Amino acid sequence: MIKKDAMTTIEISCVEVWREISNYLDADISPELRERMEAHFKVCAHCSAVLDGMRNIVGLVADGRLFQTPPGFHKRLYSKIRPRR
């Protein structure tokens, strides 16, 4: 949801930030959207953390190195992300 206040500052919601965060990192957004997202990151600790996490993931993937995971890691990971029934 975009809203304007008395000073014509355009705000952007967390959901909109999450939807565009990959495009933000790829510099594939309009200058206006970049400005709105950067303003949001300055005031939203959660979205800033998501941005930092995404940057870390991109860095790890781009690194090209393989990491060994501890025994049982995959089973624990899938049990956490699998939908509960």
N, C-alpha and C positions, 0 to 999 in steps of 0.2 A: 504494500500500500504506500503510495506516495502522497505526502501532504506538504503544504507550504505554511510557514508561520509568518508572523509580521515582518520578519527580516528576509523573507523569500528563500530561506534555507530549505532545500529539498532533502527529505529524509528517505531512507530506504530500510525495509524490514530485514530481519535476519534471514527469513526464508528466501527473499530475493537475493541476498548476498550469497547464501549457500548455493543457489541455483546458478549463479554466475561466477563462482570462485575459480573454477577451472579456466574460464575465459579470461578472468582477471590475471591469473598467473601466466597465461599465454599471450597477454597484451592484445587480446582479440575483443575488446569492448570499446565503446565510444568514449571520448574524453570526458563527457558529462557523467556517464555511469562510473568511470574510474574515480572521478572526483567525489561522487556520492558514496562510493564504497570506501574510499580512503577516509572520508569523514566518519563513516560508520565504524570503521576499525579503531578510530581514535577514542570512541566512547563505549564500545562493546567488547568487553574482555573475552566473552565466549567466542565471538566471531574472530577476534584476533588470534585466539588459541587454535581455532579451526584453520585459519590461514597459515599459521606457523606449522601446524601438523601437516597440511597439504604440501607446504614447501619442503618439509623433511622427507615426505614420501617421494616427491618428485626427485629430490636429491639422491635418495637411496636407489631408486629405480634407475636413474640416469647414470649412477655410479657403475653399474654393470657387474658388481661383485656379488657373489652368492654367499649367503649366510647359513650356517648350520643352525637348526633350531633344536632345543632340548627335547629329549625323548618325551613323547606324549603331548607335545605342543599342539600338533594339528588336531588331535582328538579334543583337547580342551577348547581350542579356538572354535571348531565347528559346533561344539555343544553350546557355546556362548552365542553364536550368531544364528543358529538354526531356530526357526520359529517354534515356540512352545505350543503344544497341543493340549 
